[in-house]
Amino acid sequence: MKAKSDKELKALAKAYATIFAGLAAEKKKPSEIAGGLLGMSFGPAGFIEYTPELQKALSEFVQRAAKLIGPAGTHEKAISQIAAKAAHTLVAVDAPIDEVASGIVEAVIKAGSTSFVFVAPNRLMHFTKGVAEVRIGNVRAMFTDAFAEERAKTNPDDAIAAKGGSEFKLVVAEQKTWILMDSLCWVVEVDAAKENVDEEAAWLIDVAISFLRLHHTKWEGLFPSVGECEPHPIHPPIVHKESVKFTEENALAAESRKPAWYEITEAVVDLSKGAAFMKKAALVSAPPAKSLAERVSQGLGWLTRGRRATDRAERLLFFFTAIEALLSREDKTAPVVQTIARHAAVLWTDNNETRKELSARIRKLYETRSALVHTGNRAVLWSASNNAQILAEALYFRVMKEADLATSFETFCSELSACSFGLPWKPKVEH
């Protein structure tokens, strides 16, 4: 990781360590610090007053570390606490300042790259008879009891274990604490700061849902259709609306609707075990920097969040965010709307007349999005929101089906740009 060798980060850590050690040498009592506005830190090195100088040095170190480690591994408050803990430990044994600084950097980096297995109820899928598990990259959907058995074999001394049940419940036993959750669960491998694990895992689940949705074309059961609010993958679905609507003549109360779901059949599992599916899923789960897979991964998550949103305006924003993730170039001088409209039309069809018509319709749809973003005008029709969903999912469907996701994003954009002058889009991919 580049953070470990970053000269600026090392210098900031040393500045913080130097001030920290100086304050520790003062050996102040709590009563002498009580009036300090910024508080104090207590540990093996004693009571350390958070002076303005120490706070400034810590803040600069935290900001640099956060920038280098990245959002997933970064939680600013946690970095502050980890840095203070490392400083306490090393200063207490009179370690040289350079050693204290190195220890602080190493502790922060280690915390930001810890591997976790995130387990949560899966309330979006139904397994048909004979199905045990479906895997999409680093996200697995499986029976909770099966995960518990698997975990018990590799980690028999765990103090906490999961178990299938009808509702989420904590059961404290003599030798082990049991977490009861739905019979189906999500199991996600996450590398992140512990404070960010839930957020990062939820995002990976969202990416996996859209990836699977767009790869399987013959869904059974109560499939979440266009315009329908998709239930949350982890939280309990809303069956009854907790509201009453009155008119002069009558009242509507406790409106209900059966929540949609993704029915995982043996056909879905067979698809997920195919070489092409697994290769693409692995790419999307851990995409190379500046690759097409990176943009696809980003957009798939927003597609899921768009389907889950209940507000028309929010849905439109999420779907357009997904479209822009796939088609927006880093070149800030390029006309964004025109480029996206042309490139979307290229992906939609090879027929030039249809491309022209579709491009105009996309630009018109973009006007609604722009009014929402720039003026706050939320007058969005369901038809506009649904058309944005149809467009976004169609674009991702074709790209994942036909494009080489490992190619660079700029190469992909250049191909679309060339094709926008009337050429068919035929990416060279080995299937």
BELRAQUI-V76114 format. One record per pair of residues at least 12 apart in sequence whose ideal C-beta (glycine too) atoms are under 6 Angstrom apart, sorted by sequence separation. I is the first residue (numbers start at 0). J is the second residue. D is the distance in whole Angstrom. If there is no record, write none. Layout:
i=I j=J d=D
i=I j=J d=D
This chain:
i=37 j=49 d=4
i=283 j=295 d=6
i=305 j=317 d=3
i=367 j=379 d=6
i=35 j=48 d=5
i=89 j=102 d=5
i=147 j=160 d=6
i=167 j=180 d=5
i=187 j=200 d=4
i=283 j=296 d=5
i=304 j=317 d=5
i=305 j=318 d=4
i=326 j=339 d=5
i=344 j=357 d=4
i=32 j=46 d=6
i=61 j=75 d=5
i=64 j=78 d=5
i=147 j=161 d=5
i=239 j=253 d=5
i=240 j=254 d=5
i=344 j=358 d=4
i=147 j=162 d=6
i=160 j=175 d=6
i=162 j=177 d=5
i=164 j=179 d=3
i=32 j=48 d=4
i=124 j=140 d=5
i=187 j=203 d=5
i=239 j=255 d=5
i=301 j=317 d=5
i=326 j=342 d=5
i=367 j=383 d=5
i=29 j=46 d=5
i=37 j=54 d=5
i=61 j=78 d=5
i=85 j=102 d=5
i=86 j=103 d=6
i=159 j=176 d=5
i=160 j=177 d=6
i=161 j=178 d=5
i=162 j=179 d=5
i=238 j=255 d=6
i=341 j=358 d=6
i=61 j=79 d=6
i=85 j=103 d=5
i=143 j=161 d=6
i=340 j=358 d=4
i=343 j=361 d=6
i=26 j=45 d=6
i=27 j=46 d=6
i=121 j=140 d=5
i=144 j=163 d=4
i=163 j=182 d=4
i=185 j=204 d=6
i=301 j=320 d=5
i=302 j=321 d=5
i=143 j=163 d=4
i=301 j=321 d=4
i=23 j=44 d=4
i=82 j=103 d=5
i=85 j=106 d=4
i=340 j=361 d=4
i=23 j=45 d=6
i=236 j=258 d=4
i=340 j=362 d=5
i=298 j=321 d=4
i=23 j=47 d=6
i=402 j=426 d=5
i=22 j=47 d=5
i=81 j=106 d=5
i=401 j=426 d=5
i=403 j=428 d=5
i=22 j=48 d=6
i=81 j=107 d=5
i=298 j=324 d=4
i=336 j=362 d=6
i=297 j=324 d=4
i=298 j=325 d=5
i=204 j=232 d=5
i=230 j=258 d=5
i=78 j=107 d=5
i=81 j=110 d=5
i=336 j=365 d=5
i=294 j=324 d=5
i=294 j=325 d=6
i=227 j=259 d=6
i=18 j=52 d=6
i=18 j=53 d=5
i=223 j=259 d=4
i=143 j=180 d=6
i=18 j=56 d=5
i=146 j=184 d=6
i=221 j=259 d=5
i=72 j=111 d=3
i=143 j=182 d=6
i=221 j=260 d=6
i=72 j=112 d=6
i=146 j=186 d=6
i=220 j=260 d=6
i=15 j=56 d=4
i=143 j=184 d=4
i=14 j=56 d=5
i=15 j=57 d=5
i=220 j=262 d=3
i=40 j=83 d=5
i=44 j=87 d=4
i=64 j=107 d=5
i=68 j=111 d=4
i=118 j=161 d=6
i=219 j=262 d=5
i=43 j=87 d=5
i=15 j=60 d=5
i=42 j=87 d=3
i=43 j=88 d=6
i=44 j=90 d=4
i=44 j=91 d=4
i=139 j=186 d=4
i=11 j=59 d=5
i=12 j=60 d=6
i=43 j=91 d=4
i=346 j=394 d=5
i=11 j=60 d=4
i=138 j=187 d=5
i=319 j=368 d=5
i=137 j=188 d=4
i=343 j=394 d=6
i=346 j=397 d=5
i=11 j=63 d=5
i=215 j=267 d=5
i=8 j=63 d=5
i=215 j=270 d=6
i=7 j=63 d=6
i=312 j=371 d=6
i=120 j=180 d=5
i=120 j=181 d=4
i=5 j=67 d=6
i=121 j=183 d=4
i=121 j=184 d=5
i=120 j=184 d=6
i=121 j=185 d=5
i=315 j=379 d=5
i=2 j=67 d=4
i=138 j=203 d=6
i=312 j=377 d=4
i=2 j=68 d=6
i=118 j=184 d=6
i=119 j=185 d=5
i=138 j=204 d=6
i=19 j=86 d=5
i=23 j=90 d=5
i=312 j=379 d=5
i=118 j=186 d=6
i=311 j=379 d=5
i=319 j=387 d=6
i=138 j=207 d=4
i=315 j=384 d=5
i=318 j=387 d=4
i=322 j=391 d=5
i=325 j=394 d=6
i=16 j=86 d=6
i=20 j=90 d=5
i=117 j=187 d=4
i=311 j=381 d=6
i=314 j=384 d=4
i=318 j=388 d=5
i=321 j=391 d=5
i=345 j=415 d=5
i=351 j=421 d=5
i=117 j=189 d=5
i=135 j=207 d=4
i=315 j=387 d=5
i=210 j=283 d=6
i=311 j=384 d=5
i=318 j=391 d=5
i=342 j=415 d=4
i=345 j=418 d=5
i=115 j=189 d=5
i=345 j=419 d=5
i=349 j=423 d=4
i=135 j=210 d=6
i=114 j=190 d=5
i=135 j=211 d=5
i=229 j=306 d=4
i=112 j=190 d=6
i=229 j=307 d=5
i=341 j=419 d=4
i=17 j=96 d=6
i=117 j=196 d=6
i=345 j=424 d=5
i=16 j=96 d=5
i=111 j=192 d=5
i=115 j=196 d=5
i=228 j=309 d=5
i=110 j=192 d=6
i=16 j=99 d=4
i=117 j=200 d=4
i=16 j=100 d=5
i=328 j=412 d=5
i=13 j=100 d=4
i=12 j=100 d=4
i=210 j=299 d=6
i=206 j=296 d=6
i=209 j=299 d=4
i=12 j=103 d=5
i=12 j=104 d=5
i=206 j=299 d=5
i=209 j=302 d=4
i=206 j=300 d=5
i=209 j=303 d=5
i=205 j=300 d=4
i=208 j=303 d=5
i=202 j=300 d=5
i=205 j=303 d=4
i=3 j=108 d=6
i=2 j=108 d=5
i=123 j=230 d=6
i=0 j=108 d=6
i=123 j=232 d=4
i=292 j=404 d=4
i=120 j=233 d=6
i=291 j=404 d=5
i=119 j=233 d=5
i=294 j=408 d=5
i=77 j=192 d=6
i=291 j=406 d=5
i=77 j=194 d=5
i=291 j=408 d=5
i=74 j=192 d=5
i=289 j=407 d=6
i=72 j=191 d=6
i=289 j=408 d=6
i=71 j=191 d=4
i=72 j=192 d=5
i=74 j=194 d=4
i=291 j=411 d=5
i=74 j=195 d=6
i=282 j=404 d=5
i=71 j=195 d=6
i=279 j=404 d=6
i=71 j=199 d=5
i=133 j=263 d=5
i=130 j=263 d=5
i=125 j=260 d=5
i=133 j=268 d=5
i=129 j=265 d=6
i=124 j=261 d=5
i=125 j=262 d=5
i=126 j=263 d=5
i=127 j=264 d=5
i=123 j=261 d=6
i=130 j=268 d=6
i=133 j=271 d=5
i=124 j=263 d=5
i=136 j=280 d=4
i=135 j=280 d=5
i=136 j=281 d=6
i=137 j=284 d=5
i=136 j=284 d=3
i=226 j=385 d=5
i=225 j=385 d=5
i=225 j=388 d=6
i=225 j=389 d=6
i=213 j=395 d=6
i=213 j=396 d=5
